[in-house]
Amino acid sequence: FPPPPSSSTALAPPPGCSPPSLSPTAMSSSEPRPRPAASFSGDLPEDALYEVLLRIPAKELCRLRAVCPAWRALTSDPPFVAAHMSRHRTAAPLLAIAYRDDSEVNGVAISDLSGNVVRRIPVTGYEIVMVNQSGDAVRRISSKDEHDSIRVVRSRLDLVCFHWNVYSRTFWVLNPVTGATLDLPMGHSKELEHELEVQGRKWGCHVEWCAFGKVSSTREYKALRICSIRDRQVCEVITFDDTNHGSWRRKQDPPSRICTGLQMRCVVVDEVVYFLMDFHYTYFETGVIAIEPGSIASFNLEKEEWGVLPGPEQVKRFVQENKKYSYSQLELQLSLAELNGCLVVVHNIHKVSMDLWFLTDFEKGIWVKKYSLPSHVARLFWYPFLMLDDGRIFFSGMDGLEGLLTGGKEGEGFLQSYDPRNDTYADELELRDPRSIGIYTGSVLSL
């Protein structure tokens, strides 16, 4: 952020640019208590200075850091940053967006919703040496030779998770504050490795998807990985932080075939991973609806257990009550989203309406259709991404089928806000790949 204009005097420090020291008594009992990061002296009461700085939005506070080193030290102090985040819980979030520059350097850009980049963090490419049974190198694969690019996994964390498009078997975790990256193990759990060896298919396990979340009770980060062995899906879990990782642990297989891939059919809400269940797969194979349309498989990252959640009743009966639609069409119409901390089933009836079903009671499986958006919102490859407290909904999308098939080239994707209160659009942000975007929950003051 640029420094403030010279005419700004609202928070000018006393002569000599030496604000007073801070006292813990200035803190609310519910907020972290910062310790002075530098020696202060001056005429402004210390509690007043602290409260004033704490009330200022993060973007403007970054500009005020240029006032003097003491203010920069204070506003960069982790306890102050934590207190500021606690005070500004309703502030618009930041985005984590993958980029690749002209020199083919890949990285993650932390940006606001208007596209103003706060920080770019380049990531190191990979070089993989493949060996034969004798240990001799037989092939080298590198991100540069493959012209590979990264894809950010959709999550809402203070860490950013990504994988490479060409070499997608391994997932990385980036700490935007330090710039450090951690690669999760490429191998499988001991139990799955043994199972594959017994079946003679040691290399026949394909990674389909990986979801990331944080367990609130233990503050542990966990990743859930879904792999396929022929027509069977298997599940593994790993616990990690931003500097160390453990090993993959074999877990129970999904309750039925679940939807993976890039069509927004997996979402993490709090510490639960949700997948749309693939009702059309069994229908295509047998001609019988064995899984009700809209059904959802849930994986609790804390308990590390699977569950099944019925979808909205109207979604289940949609094809039966609307004979002009088929089950294959219904499959393309459904996706999942996390809006305002709620699980949402999105039923996008293209060029007709987009219904947003919010899960209001998990235990009872109660769904409420809070929005039925008009036909011009029900576009192909439009997915709800974010909802702000003022009611605006941000959609990620592509410019038609071409953007989907080409993997999202420069300018083909976008993030656009829609206000259902007055049926207006605004704030279109061009994206290289709208499927490669996450929400960064850390503070701009830490970057």
C-alpha positions in Angstrom: 0.0 0.0 0.0 1.3 3.5 -0.8 2.2 5.9 2.1 -0.4 8.4 3.2 -0.6 11.8 1.5 1.3 14.6 3.2 -2.0 16.4 4.0 -3.1 13.6 6.3 -2.9 14.9 9.8 -5.7 13.0 11.6 -3.3 10.7 13.5 -0.1 12.8 13.4 2.2 11.8 16.3 3.7 14.3 18.7 6.8 16.2 17.8 9.7 13.9 17.3 7.5 11.1 16.1 7.5 9.3 19.4 4.1 8.0 20.4 3.7 6.9 24.0 4.2 3.4 25.4 1.2 1.0 25.4 -0.4 -0.5 28.5 -2.2 -3.8 28.6 -5.0 -2.1 30.5 -6.1 -0.5 27.2 -7.1 -3.9 26.0 -10.6 -5.4 26.2 -10.5 -8.6 28.3 -11.6 -10.6 25.3 -8.8 -9.5 23.0 -5.1 -10.6 23.0 -2.9 -8.3 25.0 0.0 -6.8 23.0 3.4 -6.0 24.4 5.1 -2.8 23.4 7.4 -3.5 20.4 9.4 -0.3 20.8 10.0 2.4 23.3 7.3 5.2 23.1 7.1 8.7 24.7 4.8 11.6 24.0 1.7 13.5 25.0 -1.0 11.3 23.5 -2.5 9.0 26.2 -1.3 5.5 25.6 -4.7 3.9 25.9 -6.2 6.4 23.5 -3.5 5.8 20.9 -3.9 2.0 21.1 -7.7 2.2 20.8 -7.5 4.6 17.8 -5.1 2.4 16.0 -7.1 -0.7 16.8 -10.3 0.8 15.3 -8.7 1.7 11.9 -9.3 -0.7 9.0 -6.2 -2.8 8.0 -5.7 -1.1 4.6 -5.5 2.4 6.1 -3.4 1.1 9.0 -0.8 -0.2 6.6 -0.5 3.4 5.2 -0.1 4.8 8.7 2.9 2.5 9.3 4.9 5.1 7.3 4.4 7.7 10.0 7.3 6.4 12.1 9.2 3.2 13.0 7.4 3.0 16.4 4.0 2.8 14.8 5.2 0.3 12.3 6.7 -1.9 15.1 3.4 -1.7 17.0 1.1 -2.5 14.1 3.3 -5.4 13.1 3.4 -6.9 16.5 1.6 -10.3 16.5 -0.5 -9.6 19.6 -1.7 -6.3 18.1 -2.5 -8.1 14.8 -4.5 -10.7 16.6 -6.4 -8.0 18.5 -7.1 -6.1 15.3 -8.4 -9.2 13.5 -10.7 -9.9 16.5 -12.0 -6.4 16.3 -12.6 -6.4 12.5 -14.2 -9.8 12.1 -16.6 -8.5 9.5 -13.9 -7.0 7.2 -13.9 -8.3 3.6 -11.5 -11.2 3.3 -8.4 -11.5 1.1 -8.0 -13.8 -1.8 -5.2 -16.3 -2.6 -4.8 -16.4 -6.4 -2.3 -18.4 -8.4 -0.2 -16.5 -11.0 2.5 -17.2 -13.6 4.5 -14.3 -14.9 6.1 -13.8 -18.3 9.3 -15.5 -17.2 7.2 -18.5 -16.2 7.7 -18.0 -12.4 4.7 -19.4 -10.5 3.4 -18.1 -7.2 0.5 -17.1 -5.1 -0.8 -13.5 -5.0 -2.6 -12.2 -1.9 -5.2 -9.7 -3.2 -8.2 -7.8 -2.0 -11.6 -8.2 -3.7 -10.8 -5.4 -6.2 -7.6 -7.0 -7.4 -5.2 -4.9 -5.5 -2.2 -7.2 -4.8 -0.9 -7.0 -1.3 1.9 -9.5 -1.7 3.2 -11.9 -4.3 4.9 -15.0 -3.1 6.9 -17.0 -5.7 7.1 -20.7 -5.3 10.0 -23.0 -6.2 9.4 -25.3 -9.2 9.9 -29.0 -9.0 12.3 -31.5 -10.6 11.6 -35.2 -10.3 13.9 -38.0 -11.1 12.3 -41.3 -12.0 14.4 -44.4 -11.4 14.1 -48.0 -12.3 14.3 -51.0 -10.0 18.1 -50.8 -10.0 18.0 -47.2 -8.9 19.2 -45.8 -12.2 17.7 -42.5 -13.4 15.5 -43.1 -16.4 13.6 -39.8 -16.7 13.6 -36.3 -15.3 10.5 -34.1 -15.1 10.6 -30.5 -14.2 8.0 -27.8 -13.9 10.0 -25.6 -16.3 10.2 -28.2 -19.0 6.5 -29.1 -18.7 5.6 -25.3 -18.7 3.6 -26.3 -15.6 1.6 -23.9 -13.5 0.1 -24.1 -10.0 -3.6 -24.3 -9.0 -4.7 -23.1 -5.6 -7.1 -25.5 -3.8 -10.3 -23.7 -2.7 -10.1 -23.3 1.1 -10.6 -20.7 3.8 -7.4 -20.8 5.9 -4.4 -18.7 7.0 -2.3 -21.1 4.9 -2.6 -21.6 1.1 -2.7 -25.1 -0.4 -1.8 -25.8 -4.0 -0.8 -28.4 -6.5 0.7 -28.4 -10.0 -1.5 -28.9 -13.0 0.6 -31.4 -14.9 2.2 -33.1 -11.9 -0.8 -33.2 -9.7 0.0 -36.1 -7.4 1.7 -33.9 -4.7 0.2 -31.0 -2.7 2.0 -28.1 -1.2 1.2 -25.8 1.7 2.3 -22.1 1.7 2.6 -19.8 4.6 2.1 -16.3 3.1 3.6 -14.6 6.1 7.0 -16.4 5.9 6.9 -17.5 2.3 7.9 -21.0 3.4 6.4 -24.0 1.6 5.8 -27.5 2.8 5.2 -30.4 0.4 3.0 -33.2 1.7 4.2 -36.7 1.2 3.6 -38.1 -2.2 3.5 -41.7 -1.0 0.5 -43.5 0.5 -0.2 -44.7 4.0 1.4 -48.0 5.1 -1.9 -49.8 5.0 -2.7 -48.7 1.5 0.8 -49.4 0.3 0.5 -53.0 1.6 -2.9 -53.3 0.0 -1.6 -52.2 -3.4 1.4 -54.5 -3.2 -0.9 -57.5 -2.4 -3.1 -56.6 -5.4 0.0 -56.1 -7.6 -1.0 -52.5 -8.3 1.6 -50.5 -6.5 1.5 -47.6 -9.0 -2.2 -48.0 -10.0 -3.5 -45.5 -7.4 -4.6 -42.2 -8.9 -4.9 -39.1 -6.7 -8.3 -37.5 -7.4 -8.7 -34.7 -4.9 -7.4 -33.2 -1.7 -9.3 -31.0 0.8 -7.8 -28.9 3.6 -9.2 -27.7 6.9 -8.4 -26.8 10.5 -9.7 -28.5 13.6 -10.8 -25.7 16.0 -10.5 -27.7 19.2 -6.8 -28.7 18.6 -5.9 -26.0 16.1 -4.4 -28.7 13.9 -4.4 -28.6 10.1 -5.5 -31.7 8.3 -5.8 -32.8 4.7 -8.1 -35.4 3.3 -7.0 -37.1 0.1 -9.2 -39.2 -2.2 -7.5 -41.7 -4.5 -9.0 -44.1 -7.0 -8.0 -47.8 -7.6 -9.9 -48.7 -10.8 -13.5 -48.0 -9.9 -13.0 -47.8 -6.2 -12.3 -44.7 -4.1 -10.1 -44.8 -1.0 -9.4 -42.2 1.7 -6.3 -41.0 3.6 -5.8 -38.2 6.2 -2.7 -36.4 7.3 -2.1 -33.9 10.1 0.4 -31.1 9.5 1.4 -27.5 10.4 3.3 -24.9 8.3 6.7 -26.4 9.1 6.2 -30.1 9.6 4.1 -33.0 8.4 3.4 -36.5 9.6 2.4 -39.4 7.4 -0.8 -40.3 5.6 -3.2 -42.5 7.6 -5.6 -44.9 5.9 -9.3 -44.2 6.8 -12.6 -45.8 5.9 -13.6 -45.6 2.3 -16.3 -43.1 1.3 -19.8 -44.4 1.9 -20.5 -44.4 -1.8 -19.0 -43.0 -4.9 -18.4 -39.2 -4.5 -17.9 -36.4 -7.0 -14.3 -35.1 -7.2 -12.7 -32.9 -9.9 -13.0 -29.2 -10.6 -16.8 -28.7 -10.8 -17.1 -27.2 -7.3 -18.6 -30.4 -5.8 -16.4 -30.4 -2.7 -16.3 -27.8 0.0 -15.0 -27.4 3.5 -17.2 -25.7 6.1 -15.5 -25.3 9.5 -13.9 -28.7 10.1 -16.2 -30.8 7.9 -15.4 -31.8 4.3 -18.5 -32.2 2.1 -18.8 -34.0 -1.2 -21.7 -34.4 -3.6 -22.5 -38.1 -4.0 -22.3 -39.3 -7.5 -25.9 -40.5 -8.0 -25.6 -40.4 -11.8 -22.7 -42.9 -11.9 -24.8 -45.7 -10.4 -27.8 -44.7 -12.5 -25.7 -44.9 -15.7 -24.4 -48.3 -14.8 -27.6 -49.9 -13.6 -30.5 -47.7 -14.7 -31.7 -47.5 -11.1 -31.4 -44.4 -8.8 -29.6 -46.1 -5.9 -28.4 -42.7 -4.4 -30.9 -39.9 -4.1 -29.9 -36.8 -6.1 -28.4 -34.1 -4.0 -27.1 -36.5 -1.3 -23.9 -35.4 0.4 -21.1 -37.4 2.0 -19.5 -35.6 4.9 -16.1 -36.2 6.5 -15.4 -34.8 10.0 -11.8 -33.9 10.2 -11.8 -34.0 14.0 -13.4 -37.4 14.4 -12.0 -38.6 11.0 -15.4 -40.3 10.2 -17.7 -40.4 7.3 -21.4 -39.6 7.3 -24.2 -39.1 4.8 -26.5 -36.0 4.6 -29.7 -36.0 2.6 -30.0 -33.1 0.2 -33.0 -30.8 -0.2 -36.3 -32.5 -1.0 -37.0 -30.4 -4.0 -33.7 -31.4 -5.6 -34.4 -35.1 -5.0 -37.8 -34.8 -6.8 -36.6 -32.3 -9.5 -36.4 -34.8 -12.5 -39.6 -36.6 -11.5 -41.5 -33.3 -11.4 -39.8 -31.7 -14.5 -39.8 -34.4 -17.2 -38.0 -32.2 -19.7 -34.8 -32.6 -17.6 -32.7 -35.8 -17.3 -30.6 -37.0 -14.4 -27.4 -36.3 -16.4 -28.6 -32.7 -16.8 -29.3 -32.5 -13.0 -25.8 -33.7 -12.3 -24.3 -30.8 -14.2 -26.6 -28.3 -12.4 -25.6 -29.2 -8.9 -22.6 -27.9 -6.9 -21.6 -27.0 -3.4 -20.5 -23.7 -1.8 -19.7 -22.3 1.6 -21.5 -18.9 2.1 -21.5 -17.1 5.4 -20.2 -20.1 7.2 -23.1 -22.4 5.9 -23.1 -25.3 3.6 -25.0 -24.5 0.4 -26.4 -26.7 -2.3 -26.4 -24.7 -5.5 -29.0 -25.8 -8.1 -28.1 -23.9 -11.3 -30.9 -24.5 -13.8 -29.1 -22.8 -16.7 -30.9 -19.8 -18.1 -33.9 -20.3 -15.8 -32.8 -19.8 -12.1 -30.1 -20.4 -9.6 -31.5 -21.7 -6.3 -29.3 -21.5 -3.1 -30.3 -24.0 -0.5 -28.7 -23.3 3.0 -28.3 -26.1 5.5 -29.8 -24.5 8.7 -29.8 -27.6 10.9 -27.2 -30.3 10.4 -28.6 -32.8 12.9 -32.2 -32.6 11.4 -31.0 -32.1 7.8 -33.1 -29.0 7.3 -32.5 -27.0 4.1 -33.9 -23.5 3.4 -34.0 -21.9 0.0 -32.8 -18.4 0.9 -32.2 -17.3 -2.7 -33.7 -18.0 -6.1 -31.6 -15.9 -8.4 -33.0 -14.8 -11.8 -32.2 -16.3 -15.2 -29.4 -13.9 -16.2 -27.5 -15.1 -13.1 -28.0 -18.8 -13.9 -25.1 -18.9 -16.3 -23.1 -22.0 -17.4 -20.0 -22.5 -15.2 -21.0 -19.8 -12.7 -20.3 -20.8 -9.1 -21.0 -18.9 -5.9 -17.7 -18.3 -4.2 -18.2 -15.8 -1.4 -21.0 -13.9 0.4 -20.4 -10.6 2.3 -22.3 -9.4 5.3 -24.0 -6.7 3.1 -25.6 -9.5 1.0 -23.4 -9.3 -2.1 -22.5 -12.6 -3.6 -19.2 -13.1 -5.5 -19.3 -15.6 -8.3 -16.3 -17.3 -10.0 -16.8 -18.2 -13.6 -15.4 -18.8 -17.1 -16.2 -17.3 -20.5 -18.1 -20.4 -21.7 -17.1 -23.9 -22.6 -13.8 -22.8 -24.2 -12.4 -21.6 -20.9 -13.3 -24.9 -19.2 -11.6 -27.0 -21.9 -8.5 -24.9 -22.2 -7.8 -25.0 -18.5 -8.4 -21.3 -18.0 -6.0 -19.1 -19.9 -5.3 -15.4 -19.2 -8.5 -13.4 -19.0 -10.9 -16.3 -19.6 -12.0 -16.4 -15.9 -13.4 -13.8 -13.7 -14.7 -13.0 -10.2 -17.8 -10.8 -10.2 -20.1 -9.5 -7.5 -23.8 -9.6 -7.7 -26.2 -7.7 -5.4 -29.5 -9.6 -5.1 -31.1 -6.6 -3.3 -31.1 -4.5 -6.5 -30.2 -7.1 -9.1 -26.9 -5.4 -10.2 -23.4 -6.5 -11.0 -20.1 -4.9 -10.1 -16.4 -5.4 -9.5 -15.4 -7.9 -12.2 -11.9 -9.2 -11.6 -10.1 -11.1 -14.3 -8.5 -14.4 -13.3 -6.2 -16.8 -15.2 -8.2 -19.7 -13.8 -11.3 -19.1 -11.6 -10.9 -22.6 -10.2 -7.6 -21.7 -8.7 -8.6 -19.3 -6.0 -9.0 -19.5 -2.2 -9.8 -17.3 0.7 -6.9 -16.2 2.9 -8.0 -15.6 6.5 -4.8 -14.1 7.8 -4.3 -10.4 8.3 -2.8 -8.0 5.8 -0.9 -6.5 8.7 1.2 -9.7 8.9 2.3 -9.6 5.3 
